Amino acid sequence: MEPNDPVYWKQRAMDCYNDDKIEEARECWINALDLDPDDIVVWKLLRNASHDAGDVNGAEFCSEKIRELEKKNAAEPDSIPLPPVPKDDDRILQRVSESPGPLPVERKSRRHGLEWIAMFITGVTQIENHQKYKGIFLIAGVIGFVALSLLTQDISASIMTGFLYAFGVIDSYTILAGKNGTRELGSVQSADW
């Protein structure tokens, strides 16, 4: 298989995805789409990986493209041939084609568990989600206000520490909930600083 073969990129993407290398899998699926932009299955896989990576905008873009292709396929059903699928991938591709949401997680990786633990360490989740400045601000702010409240014995510094810490935990939760493809009703998306 050659690098300019979409089947090569799809197989490489699935290998990366199964190894929890979400960003590498996304890049491979994008390479496959560069070669075959009408492959609806790859758009669905890319959408699910974007959900896993917390890229809500990317997932929405993929969903729009999927709707366009579904309309096009409904209008011209005979014009789009089905790509050959290796026998091992039949089960995965069928499940993805039928599911409107993210891929079901059959086994939770250690990394996902650590992300939920990191939610309570204010700023770590933001840094991992490429919101470096917000993460540094939250870490420095909480440490600074804790030090200030200990040195001055001032209740207002302690109250500010609590508010800042609570904001960090709530923002981390919205980021992690977005990565899992679910949002609570009424939740606010975090700002990308």
Backbone as JSON Lines, residues from 0, in Angstrom:
{"i":0,"aa":"M","n":[0.84,-1.18,0.0],"ca":[0.0,0.0,0.0],"c":[0.89,1.25,0.0]}
{"i":1,"aa":"E","n":[0.47,2.21,-0.75],"ca":[1.21,3.46,-0.88],"c":[0.6,4.54,0.01]}
{"i":2,"aa":"P","n":[1.41,5.54,0.42],"ca":[0.86,6.64,1.21],"c":[-0.21,7.45,0.49]}
{"i":3,"aa":"N","n":[-0.28,7.35,-0.85],"ca":[-1.35,8.05,-1.56],"c":[-2.57,7.15,-1.79]}
{"i":4,"aa":"D","n":[-2.65,6.08,-1.01],"ca":[-3.76,5.14,-1.07],"c":[-4.64,5.38,0.17]}
{"i":5,"aa":"P","n":[-5.93,5.72,-0.02],"ca":[-6.79,5.99,1.14],"c":[-6.94,4.79,2.08]}
{"i":6,"aa":"V","n":[-6.86,3.57,1.54],"ca":[-6.98,2.38,2.39],"c":[-5.82,2.32,3.38]}
{"i":7,"aa":"Y","n":[-4.63,2.7,2.94],"ca":[-3.46,2.76,3.82],"c":[-3.72,3.71,4.98]}
{"i":8,"aa":"W","n":[-4.23,4.91,4.67],"ca":[-4.45,5.91,5.72],"c":[-5.57,5.49,6.67]}
{"i":9,"aa":"K","n":[-6.61,4.82,6.13],"ca":[-7.7,4.36,6.99],"c":[-7.21,3.28,7.96]}
{"i":10,"aa":"Q","n":[-6.42,2.35,7.46],"ca":[-5.9,1.29,8.32],"c":[-4.97,1.87,9.38]}
{"i":11,"aa":"R","n":[-4.11,2.79,8.97],"ca":[-3.18,3.42,9.92],"c":[-3.97,4.21,10.98]}
{"i":12,"aa":"A","n":[-5.03,4.88,10.54],"ca":[-5.86,5.64,11.49],"c":[-6.5,4.71,12.51]}
{"i":13,"aa":"M","n":[-7.04,3.57,12.06],"ca":[-7.67,2.63,12.99],"c":[-6.65,2.09,13.99]}
{"i":14,"aa":"D","n":[-5.42,1.82,13.52],"ca":[-4.38,1.34,14.42],"c":[-4.06,2.39,15.48]}
{"i":15,"aa":"C","n":[-3.94,3.64,15.06],"ca":[-3.65,4.73,16.0],"c":[-4.81,4.91,16.98]}
{"i":16,"aa":"Y","n":[-6.04,4.86,16.47],"ca":[-7.21,5.05,17.32],"c":[-7.31,3.96,18.37]}
{"i":17,"aa":"N","n":[-7.05,2.73,17.97],"ca":[-7.09,1.61,18.92],"c":[-5.99,1.7,19.97]}
{"i":18,"aa":"D","n":[-4.9,2.4,19.65],"ca":[-3.8,2.61,20.61],"c":[-3.97,3.91,21.39]}
{"i":19,"aa":"D","n":[-5.17,4.53,21.34],"ca":[-5.48,5.79,22.02],"c":[-4.6,6.94,21.55]}
{"i":20,"aa":"K","n":[-4.17,6.9,20.31],"ca":[-3.43,8.01,19.7],"c":[-4.42,8.78,18.82]}
{"i":21,"aa":"I","n":[-5.31,9.51,19.5],"ca":[-6.44,10.13,18.84],"c":[-6.0,11.16,17.81]}
{"i":22,"aa":"E","n":[-5.05,12.03,18.17],"ca":[-4.62,13.07,17.23],"c":[-3.97,12.47,15.99]}
{"i":23,"aa":"E","n":[-3.16,11.45,16.16],"ca":[-2.54,10.8,15.0],"c":[-3.61,10.13,14.12]}
{"i":24,"aa":"A","n":[-4.61,9.55,14.75],"ca":[-5.7,8.92,13.99],"c":[-6.44,9.98,13.18]}
{"i":25,"aa":"R","n":[-6.7,11.13,13.8],"ca":[-7.39,12.21,13.09],"c":[-6.58,12.66,11.87]}
{"i":26,"aa":"E","n":[-5.29,12.8,12.04],"ca":[-4.44,13.21,10.91],"c":[-4.5,12.19,9.78]}
{"i":27,"aa":"C","n":[-4.49,10.92,10.13],"ca":[-4.56,9.86,9.1],"c":[-5.9,9.89,8.38]}
{"i":28,"aa":"W","n":[-7.0,10.08,9.13],"ca":[-8.31,10.15,8.48],"c":[-8.41,11.37,7.58]}
{"i":29,"aa":"I","n":[-7.79,12.48,7.99],"ca":[-7.78,13.67,7.13],"c":[-7.0,13.37,5.85]}
{"i":30,"aa":"N","n":[-5.88,12.65,5.96],"ca":[-5.13,12.26,4.76],"c":[-5.98,11.38,3.85]}
{"i":31,"aa":"A","n":[-6.74,10.47,4.43],"ca":[-7.63,9.61,3.63],"c":[-8.7,10.44,2.93]}
{"i":32,"aa":"L","n":[-9.22,11.45,3.64],"ca":[-10.25,12.3,3.04],"c":[-9.69,13.2,1.96]}
{"i":33,"aa":"D","n":[-8.42,13.57,2.07],"ca":[-7.79,14.34,1.0],"c":[-7.79,13.54,-0.3]}
{"i":34,"aa":"L","n":[-7.64,12.23,-0.17],"ca":[-7.61,11.35,-1.34],"c":[-9.01,10.92,-1.79]}
{"i":35,"aa":"D","n":[-9.95,10.83,-0.85],"ca":[-11.32,10.41,-1.16],"c":[-12.28,11.21,-0.28]}
{"i":36,"aa":"P","n":[-12.61,12.45,-0.7],"ca":[-13.42,13.33,0.15],"c":[-14.88,12.91,0.31]}
{"i":37,"aa":"D","n":[-15.35,11.93,-0.45],"ca":[-16.74,11.51,-0.35],"c":[-16.93,10.23,0.47]}
{"i":38,"aa":"D","n":[-15.91,9.82,1.21],"ca":[-16.0,8.61,2.02],"c":[-16.72,8.93,3.34]}
{"i":39,"aa":"I","n":[-18.0,8.63,3.37],"ca":[-18.83,9.0,4.52],"c":[-18.42,8.27,5.79]}
{"i":40,"aa":"V","n":[-17.93,7.05,5.66],"ca":[-17.49,6.29,6.84],"c":[-16.3,6.98,7.5]}
{"i":41,"aa":"V","n":[-15.37,7.47,6.69],"ca":[-14.21,8.16,7.25],"c":[-14.63,9.47,7.91]}
{"i":42,"aa":"W","n":[-15.61,10.15,7.33],"ca":[-16.12,11.38,7.96],"c":[-16.72,11.05,9.34]}
{"i":43,"aa":"K","n":[-17.42,9.92,9.44],"ca":[-18.01,9.53,10.72],"c":[-16.93,9.16,11.74]}
{"i":44,"aa":"L","n":[-15.91,8.46,11.28],"ca":[-14.81,8.11,12.18],"c":[-14.07,9.36,12.65]}
{"i":45,"aa":"L","n":[-13.86,10.3,11.74],"ca":[-13.19,11.56,12.09],"c":[-14.04,12.37,13.06]}
{"i":46,"aa":"R","n":[-15.37,12.36,12.86],"ca":[-16.27,13.05,13.79],"c":[-16.15,12.47,15.2]}
{"i":47,"aa":"N","n":[-16.14,11.14,15.29],"ca":[-16.04,10.5,16.6],"c":[-14.7,10.79,17.27]}
{"i":48,"aa":"A","n":[-13.63,10.76,16.49],"ca":[-12.3,11.07,17.05],"c":[-12.23,12.53,17.48]}
{"i":49,"aa":"S","n":[-12.89,13.42,16.74],"ca":[-12.92,14.83,17.13],"c":[-13.66,15.02,18.45]}
{"i":50,"aa":"H","n":[-14.75,14.26,18.63],"ca":[-15.45,14.28,19.92],"c":[-14.5,13.83,21.03]}
{"i":51,"aa":"D","n":[-13.79,12.73,20.79],"ca":[-12.87,12.2,21.79],"c":[-11.77,13.21,22.13]}
{"i":52,"aa":"A","n":[-11.34,13.98,21.13],"ca":[-10.26,14.94,21.33],"c":[-10.77,16.25,21.92]}
{"i":53,"aa":"G","n":[-12.09,16.39,22.08],"ca":[-12.64,17.61,22.64],"c":[-12.78,18.72,21.61]}
{"i":54,"aa":"D","n":[-12.63,18.41,20.34],"ca":[-12.74,19.39,19.27],"c":[-14.19,19.44,18.81]}
{"i":55,"aa":"V","n":[-15.01,20.23,19.52],"ca":[-16.44,20.3,19.24],"c":[-16.68,20.89,17.85]}
{"i":56,"aa":"N","n":[-15.92,21.93,17.5],"ca":[-16.1,22.55,16.18],"c":[-15.75,21.58,15.06]}
{"i":57,"aa":"G","n":[-14.67,20.83,15.23],"ca":[-14.3,19.84,14.23],"c":[-15.35,18.76,14.08]}
{"i":58,"aa":"A","n":[-15.93,18.32,15.2],"ca":[-16.97,17.3,15.16],"c":[-18.22,17.83,14.46]}
{"i":59,"aa":"E","n":[-18.57,19.1,14.73],"ca":[-19.74,19.69,14.08],"c":[-19.51,19.83,12.57]}
{"i":60,"aa":"F","n":[-18.28,20.22,12.18],"ca":[-17.96,20.32,10.76],"c":[-18.13,18.96,10.08]}
{"i":61,"aa":"C","n":[-17.63,17.91,10.73],"ca":[-17.77,16.56,10.16],"c":[-19.24,16.17,10.05]}
{"i":62,"aa":"S","n":[-20.03,16.51,11.05],"ca":[-21.47,16.18,11.01],"c":[-22.15,16.87,9.85]}
{"i":63,"aa":"E","n":[-21.79,18.13,9.6],"ca":[-22.36,18.85,8.45],"c":[-21.98,18.16,7.14]}
{"i":64,"aa":"K","n":[-20.73,17.76,7.03],"ca":[-20.26,17.08,5.82],"c":[-20.98,15.75,5.64]}
{"i":65,"aa":"I","n":[-21.21,15.03,6.74],"ca":[-21.93,13.76,6.68],"c":[-23.36,13.98,6.17]}
{"i":66,"aa":"R","n":[-24.03,15.03,6.68],"ca":[-25.4,15.33,6.21],"c":[-25.41,15.65,4.71]}
{"i":67,"aa":"E","n":[-24.41,16.43,4.25],"ca":[-24.32,16.75,2.82],"c":[-24.15,15.48,1.99]}
{"i":68,"aa":"L","n":[-23.26,14.6,2.43],"ca":[-23.01,13.36,1.68],"c":[-24.22,12.44,1.71]}
{"i":69,"aa":"E","n":[-24.94,12.4,2.84],"ca":[-26.15,11.57,2.91],"c":[-27.21,12.08,1.94]}
{"i":70,"aa":"K","n":[-27.35,13.42,1.85],"ca":[-28.3,13.98,0.88],"c":[-27.87,13.65,-0.54]}
{"i":71,"aa":"K","n":[-26.59,13.79,-0.8],"ca":[-26.06,13.49,-2.13],"c":[-26.27,12.02,-2.47]}
{"i":72,"aa":"N","n":[-26.01,11.13,-1.5],"ca":[-26.18,9.69,-1.73],"c":[-27.65,9.33,-1.94]}
{"i":73,"aa":"A","n":[-28.55,10.03,-1.25],"ca":[-29.98,9.75,-1.41],"c":[-30.45,10.19,-2.8]}
{"i":74,"aa":"A","n":[-29.87,11.3,-3.31],"ca":[-30.25,11.79,-4.63],"c":[-29.65,10.94,-5.74]}
{"i":75,"aa":"E","n":[-28.44,10.43,-5.53],"ca":[-27.73,9.65,-6.54],"c":[-27.24,8.34,-5.94]}
{"i":76,"aa":"P","n":[-28.12,7.4,-5.6],"ca":[-27.69,6.19,-4.89],"c":[-26.75,5.29,-5.68]}
{"i":77,"aa":"D","n":[-26.88,5.26,-7.03],"ca":[-26.06,4.35,-7.81],"c":[-24.7,4.93,-8.18]}
{"i":78,"aa":"S","n":[-24.51,6.22,-7.97],"ca":[-23.28,6.85,-8.45],"c":[-22.11,6.68,-7.48]}
{"i":79,"aa":"I","n":[-22.37,6.25,-6.24],"ca":[-21.29,6.15,-5.26],"c":[-21.04,4.68,-4.93]}
{"i":80,"aa":"P","n":[-19.93,4.13,-5.44],"ca":[-19.65,2.73,-5.14],"c":[-19.16,2.58,-3.7]}
{"i":81,"aa":"L","n":[-19.46,1.44,-3.12],"ca":[-18.98,1.16,-1.77],"c":[-17.5,0.78,-1.84]}
{"i":82,"aa":"P","n":[-16.68,1.33,-0.95],"ca":[-15.27,0.99,-0.97],"c":[-15.07,-0.44,-0.45]}
{"i":83,"aa":"P","n":[-14.01,-1.12,-0.93],"ca":[-13.74,-2.45,-0.39],"c":[-13.32,-2.34,1.06]}
{"i":84,"aa":"V","n":[-13.85,-3.22,1.88],"ca":[-13.57,-3.18,3.31],"c":[-12.92,-4.5,3.71]}
{"i":85,"aa":"P","n":[-11.77,-4.44,4.39],"ca":[-11.18,-5.69,4.87],"c":[-12.14,-6.38,5.82]}
{"i":86,"aa":"K","n":[-12.12,-7.71,5.83],"ca":[-13.06,-8.49,6.63],"c":[-13.0,-8.14,8.11]}
{"i":87,"aa":"D","n":[-11.81,-7.82,8.64],"ca":[-11.67,-7.51,10.06],"c":[-12.4,-6.24,10.45]}
{"i":88,"aa":"D","n":[-12.56,-5.29,9.51],"ca":[-13.14,-4.0,9.84],"c":[-14.65,-3.95,9.66]}
{"i":89,"aa":"D","n":[-15.27,-5.02,9.13],"ca":[-16.7,-5.0,8.88],"c":[-17.5,-4.64,10.12]}
{"i":90,"aa":"R","n":[-17.2,-5.25,11.23],"ca":[-17.96,-5.04,12.46],"c":[-17.82,-3.59,12.94]}
{"i":91,"aa":"I","n":[-16.61,-3.04,12.9],"ca":[-16.38,-1.67,13.37],"c":[-17.08,-0.68,12.46]}
{"i":92,"aa":"L","n":[-16.92,-0.84,11.15],"ca":[-17.51,0.12,10.21],"c":[-19.03,0.07,10.26]}
{"i":93,"aa":"Q","n":[-19.62,-1.11,10.44],"ca":[-21.06,-1.21,10.52],"c":[-21.58,-0.5,11.76]}
{"i":94,"aa":"R","n":[-20.91,-0.69,12.89],"ca":[-21.33,-0.04,14.13],"c":[-21.23,1.47,14.01]}
{"i":95,"aa":"V","n":[-20.16,1.98,13.39],"ca":[-19.98,3.42,13.23],"c":[-21.02,3.98,12.28]}
{"i":96,"aa":"S","n":[-21.33,3.27,11.2],"ca":[-22.31,3.75,10.23],"c":[-23.68,3.91,10.86]}
{"i":97,"aa":"E","n":[-24.02,3.03,11.78],"ca":[-25.34,3.06,12.39],"c":[-25.46,4.02,13.56]}
{"i":98,"aa":"S","n":[-24.34,4.36,14.2],"ca":[-24.42,5.17,15.41],"c":[-24.29,6.66,15.09]}
{"i":99,"aa":"P","n":[-25.23,7.49,15.57],"ca":[-25.13,8.93,15.33],"c":[-24.11,9.6,16.24]}
{"i":100,"aa":"G","n":[-23.74,8.99,17.34],"ca":[-22.85,9.6,18.3],"c":[-21.44,9.06,18.21]}
{"i":101,"aa":"P","n":[-20.67,9.31,19.25],"ca":[-19.28,8.84,19.26],"c":[-19.2,7.32,19.32]}
{"i":102,"aa":"L","n":[-18.05,6.8,18.94],"ca":[-17.83,5.37,19.03],"c":[-17.97,4.9,20.47]}
{"i":103,"aa":"P","n":[-18.62,3.76,20.7],"ca":[-18.68,3.27,22.07],"c":[-17.29,2.85,22.53]}
{"i":104,"aa":"V","n":[-17.01,3.12,23.78],"ca":[-15.7,2.78,24.33],"c":[-15.83,1.41,24.97]}
{"i":105,"aa":"E","n":[-15.16,0.43,24.38],"ca":[-15.26,-0.93,24.88],"c":[-14.35,-1.13,26.08]}
{"i":106,"aa":"R","n":[-13.27,-0.4,26.11],"ca":[-12.39,-0.49,27.26],"c":[-11.9,0.91,27.57]}
{"i":107,"aa":"K","n":[-11.95,1.23,28.83],"ca":[-11.48,2.56,29.23],"c":[-9.99,2.51,29.4]}
{"i":108,"aa":"S","n":[-9.33,3.46,28.83],"ca":[-7.88,3.5,28.96],"c":[-7.51,4.2,30.26]}
{"i":109,"aa":"R","n":[-6.3,3.99,30.67],"ca":[-5.81,4.62,31.89],"c":[-5.77,6.13,31.72]}
{"i":110,"aa":"R","n":[-5.48,6.57,30.5],"ca":[-5.38,8.01,30.23],"c":[-6.69,8.71,30.51]}
{"i":111,"aa":"H","n":[-7.82,8.11,30.1],"ca":[-9.11,8.74,30.33],"c":[-9.42,8.85,31.82]}
{"i":112,"aa":"G","n":[-9.03,7.85,32.6],"ca":[-9.23,7.92,34.05],"c":[-8.41,9.02,34.67]}
{"i":113,"aa":"L","n":[-7.18,9.19,34.2],"ca":[-6.32,10.24,34.73],"c":[-6.84,11.63,34.38]}
{"i":114,"aa":"E","n":[-7.49,11.76,33.23],"ca":[-8.07,13.06,32.87],"c":[-9.14,13.46,33.87]}
{"i":115,"aa":"W","n":[-9.95,12.5,34.3],"ca":[-11.01,12.82,35.26],"c":[-10.42,13.15,36.63]}
{"i":116,"aa":"I","n":[-9.32,12.5,36.99],"ca":[-8.65,12.85,38.25],"c":[-8.04,14.25,38.15]}
{"i":117,"aa":"A","n":[-7.45,14.55,36.98],"ca":[-6.81,15.86,36.77],"c":[-7.83,16.99,36.82]}
{"i":118,"aa":"M","n":[-9.11,16.69,36.67],"ca":[-10.15,17.71,36.73],"c":[-10.1,18.46,38.06]}
{"i":119,"aa":"F","n":[-9.7,17.77,39.13],"ca":[-9.68,18.41,40.44],"c":[-8.38,19.13,40.73]}
{"i":120,"aa":"I","n":[-7.41,19.0,39.85],"ca":[-6.17,19.77,39.98],"c":[-6.31,20.92,38.99]}
{"i":121,"aa":"T","n":[-6.78,22.03,39.5],"ca":[-7.16,23.16,38.67],"c":[-6.06,23.56,37.71]}
{"i":122,"aa":"G","n":[-6.39,23.64,36.42],"ca":[-5.47,24.1,35.39],"c":[-4.86,23.0,34.56]}
{"i":123,"aa":"V","n":[-4.73,21.79,35.09],"ca":[-4.06,20.7,34.36],"c":[-4.88,20.3,33.13]}
{"i":124,"aa":"T","n":[-6.19,20.18,33.28],"ca":[-7.03,19.79,32.15],"c":[-6.97,20.83,31.04]}
{"i":125,"aa":"Q","n":[-6.96,22.12,31.42],"ca":[-6.91,23.18,30.41],"c":[-5.6,23.12,29.63]}
{"i":126,"aa":"I","n":[-4.49,22.87,30.33],"ca":[-3.19,22.79,29.65],"c":[-3.19,21.62,28.69]}
{"i":127,"aa":"E","n":[-3.71,20.47,29.11],"ca":[-3.74,19.29,28.24],"c":[-4.66,19.5,27.05]}
{"i":128,"aa":"N","n":[-5.68,20.36,27.2],"ca":[-6.62,20.63,26.13],"c":[-6.18,21.83,25.28]}
{"i":129,"aa":"H","n":[-4.88,22.13,25.3],"ca":[-4.28,23.19,24.49],"c":[-4.8,24.58,24.87]}
{"i":130,"aa":"Q","n":[-5.16,24.76,26.12],"ca":[-5.54,26.07,26.64],"c":[-4.5,26.46,27.68]}
{"i":131,"aa":"K","n":[-3.25,26.56,27.2],"ca":[-2.09,26.71,28.08],"c":[-2.19,27.94,28.98]}
{"i":132,"aa":"Y","n":[-2.53,29.09,28.42],"ca":[-2.54,30.32,29.22],"c":[-3.61,30.3,30.3]}
{"i":133,"aa":"K","n":[-4.77,29.75,29.97],"ca":[-5.82,29.66,30.99],"c":[-5.39,28.7,32.1]}
{"i":134,"aa":"G","n":[-4.77,27.58,31.73],"ca":[-4.3,26.63,32.73],"c":[-3.25,27.22,33.65]}
{"i":135,"aa":"I","n":[-2.29,27.94,33.08],"ca":[-1.25,28.58,33.89],"c":[-1.87,29.64,34.8]}
{"i":136,"aa":"F","n":[-2.82,30.41,34.27],"ca":[-3.5,31.43,35.08],"c":[-4.21,30.79,36.27]}
{"i":137,"aa":"L","n":[-4.92,29.68,36.03],"ca":[-5.65,29.04,37.12],"c":[-4.7,28.45,38.17]}
{"i":138,"aa":"I","n":[-3.63,27.8,37.72],"ca":[-2.68,27.23,38.67],"c":[-2.03,28.33,39.5]}
{"i":139,"aa":"A","n":[-1.53,29.37,38.82],"ca":[-0.87,30.47,39.52],"c":[-1.86,31.21,40.43]}
{"i":140,"aa":"G","n":[-3.1,31.39,39.95],"ca":[-4.1,32.1,40.75],"c":[-4.44,31.35,42.03]}
{"i":141,"aa":"V","n":[-4.69,30.07,41.93],"ca":[-5.03,29.29,43.12],"c":[-3.85,29.26,44.1]}
{"i":142,"aa":"I","n":[-2.64,28.99,43.59],"ca":[-1.46,28.96,44.47],"c":[-1.25,30.32,45.12]}
{"i":143,"aa":"G","n":[-1.38,31.39,44.3],"ca":[-1.19,32.74,44.84],"c":[-2.19,33.09,45.93]}
{"i":144,"aa":"F","n":[-3.46,32.78,45.7],"ca":[-4.48,33.12,46.7],"c":[-4.37,32.23,47.95]}
{"i":145,"aa":"V","n":[-3.94,30.98,47.78],"ca":[-3.72,30.13,48.96],"c":[-2.59,30.72,49.8]}
{"i":146,"aa":"A","n":[-1.49,31.1,49.13],"ca":[-0.37,31.71,49.86],"c":[-0.8,33.01,50.52]}
{"i":147,"aa":"L","n":[-1.56,33.83,49.8],"ca":[-2.02,35.11,50.35],"c":[-2.92,34.9,51.56]}
{"i":148,"aa":"S","n":[-3.82,33.93,51.48],"ca":[-4.73,33.7,52.61],"c":[-3.99,33.14,53.81]}
{"i":149,"aa":"L","n":[-2.94,32.32,53.59],"ca":[-2.15,31.79,54.7],"c":[-1.3,32.88,55.36]}
{"i":150,"aa":"L","n":[-0.71,33.75,54.52],"ca":[0.15,34.8,55.06],"c":[-0.62,35.9,55.77]}
{"i":151,"aa":"T","n":[-1.75,36.31,55.2],"ca":[-2.49,37.46,55.75],"c":[-3.61,37.05,56.69]}
{"i":152,"aa":"Q","n":[-3.97,35.78,56.72],"ca":[-5.1,35.3,57.52],"c":[-6.38,36.06,57.17]}
{"i":153,"aa":"D","n":[-6.49,36.48,55.89],"ca":[-7.64,37.27,55.43],"c":[-8.69,36.34,54.82]}
{"i":154,"aa":"I","n":[-9.92,36.47,55.27],"ca":[-11.01,35.61,54.8],"c":[-11.35,35.88,53.34]}
{"i":155,"aa":"S","n":[-11.17,37.13,52.88],"ca":[-11.51,37.44,51.49],"c":[-10.59,36.71,50.52]}
{"i":156,"aa":"A","n":[-9.31,36.54,50.89],"ca":[-8.38,35.79,50.03],"c":[-8.79,34.32,49.99]}
{"i":157,"aa":"S","n":[-9.27,33.79,51.12],"ca":[-9.73,32.39,51.15],"c":[-10.98,32.21,50.3]}
{"i":158,"aa":"I","n":[-11.89,33.18,50.35],"ca":[-13.11,33.11,49.54],"c":[-12.74,33.16,48.05]}
{"i":159,"aa":"M","n":[-11.81,34.05,47.69],"ca":[-11.38,34.14,46.29],"c":[-10.72,32.84,45.83]}
{"i":160,"aa":"T","n":[-9.95,32.21,46.72],"ca":[-9.34,30.92,46.39],"c":[-10.42,29.89,46.07]}
{"i":161,"aa":"G","n":[-11.47,29.86,46.89],"ca":[-12.56,28.92,46.67],"c":[-13.27,29.15,45.35]}
{"i":162,"aa":"F","n":[-13.55,30.42,45.03],"ca":[-14.2,30.74,43.77],"c":[-13.33,30.35,42.58]}
{"i":163,"aa":"L","n":[-12.05,30.65,42.64],"ca":[-11.14,30.35,41.54],"c":[-11.01,28.83,41.35]}
{"i":164,"aa":"Y","n":[-10.89,28.12,42.47],"ca":[-10.78,26.66,42.4],"c":[-12.07,26.05,41.82]}
{"i":165,"aa":"A","n":[-13.22,26.54,42.29],"ca":[-14.5,26.02,41.79],"c":[-14.64,26.29,40.29]}
{"i":166,"aa":"F","n":[-14.24,27.49,39.84],"ca":[-14.29,27.79,38.41],"c":[-13.42,26.8,37.63]}
{"i":167,"aa":"G","n":[-12.23,26.53,38.13],"ca":[-11.32,25.61,37.44],"c":[-11.9,24.22,37.33]}
{"i":168,"aa":"V","n":[-12.51,23.73,38.4],"ca":[-13.1,22.39,38.38],"c":[-14.29,22.34,37.43]}
{"i":169,"aa":"I","n":[-15.15,23.36,37.47],"ca":[-16.32,23.39,36.57],"c":[-15.87,23.47,35.11]}
{"i":170,"aa":"D","n":[-14.88,24.31,34.83],"ca":[-14.39,24.43,33.45],"c":[-13.74,23.13,33.0]}
{"i":171,"aa":"S","n":[-12.99,22.48,33.88],"ca":[-12.39,21.18,33.54],"c":[-13.47,20.15,33.24]}
{"i":172,"aa":"Y","n":[-14.54,20.18,34.01],"ca":[-15.64,19.24,33.78],"c":[-16.26,19.46,32.39]}
{"i":173,"aa":"T","n":[-16.49,20.73,32.0],"ca":[-17.09,20.98,30.69],"c":[-16.16,20.53,29.57]}
{"i":174,"aa":"I","n":[-14.86,20.67,29.77],"ca":[-13.9,20.21,28.76],"c":[-13.97,18.69,28.64]}
{"i":175,"aa":"L","n":[-13.92,17.99,29.77],"ca":[-13.94,16.53,29.74],"c":[-15.27,15.99,29.26]}
{"i":176,"aa":"A","n":[-16.36,16.64,29.63],"ca":[-17.67,16.21,29.14],"c":[-17.75,16.38,27.63]}
{"i":177,"aa":"G","n":[-17.16,17.46,27.12],"ca":[-17.11,17.68,25.67],"c":[-16.28,16.63,24.98]}
{"i":178,"aa":"K","n":[-15.19,16.18,25.61],"ca":[-14.34,15.14,25.02],"c":[-15.1,13.83,24.9]}
{"i":179,"aa":"N","n":[-16.0,13.57,25.82],"ca":[-16.77,12.33,25.78],"c":[-18.02,12.46,24.93]}
{"i":180,"aa":"G","n":[-18.2,13.63,24.29],"ca":[-19.31,13.8,23.37],"c":[-20.63,14.08,24.05]}
{"i":181,"aa":"T","n":[-20.62,14.4,25.35],"ca":[-21.87,14.72,26.03],"c":[-21.74,16.07,26.7]}
{"i":182,"aa":"R","n":[-22.8,16.79,26.69],"ca":[-22.87,18.06,27.39],"c":[-24.14,18.05,28.23]}
{"i":183,"aa":"E","n":[-24.02,18.57,29.44],"ca":[-25.19,18.69,30.28],"c":[-26.03,19.84,29.73]}
{"i":184,"aa":"L","n":[-27.35,19.78,29.92],"ca":[-28.2,20.87,29.49],"c":[-27.83,22.13,30.24]}
{"i":185,"aa":"G","n":[-27.72,23.22,29.53],"ca":[-27.42,24.5,30.16],"c":[-25.96,24.74,30.45]}
{"i":186,"aa":"S","n":[-25.08,23.83,30.05],"ca":[-23.67,24.04,30.32],"c":[-23.09,25.04,29.34]}
{"i":187,"aa":"V","n":[-22.04,25.69,29.76],"ca":[-21.4,26.71,28.95],"c":[-20.09,26.16,28.46]}
{"i":188,"aa":"Q","n":[-19.79,26.32,27.18],"ca":[-18.51,25.85,26.67],"c":[-17.41,26.74,27.23]}
{"i":189,"aa":"S","n":[-16.26,26.12,27.47],"ca":[-15.14,26.86,28.02],"c":[-14.53,27.76,26.97]}
{"i":190,"aa":"A","n":[-13.98,28.87,27.41],"ca":[-13.33,29.81,26.49],"c":[-11.94,29.3,26.15]}
{"i":191,"aa":"D","n":[-11.53,29.48,24.91],"ca":[-10.18,29.08,24.47],"c":[-9.26,30.27,24.6]}
{"i":192,"aa":"W","n":[-8.54,30.33,25.71],"ca":[-7.62,31.45,25.92],"c":[-6.3,31.17,25.28]}
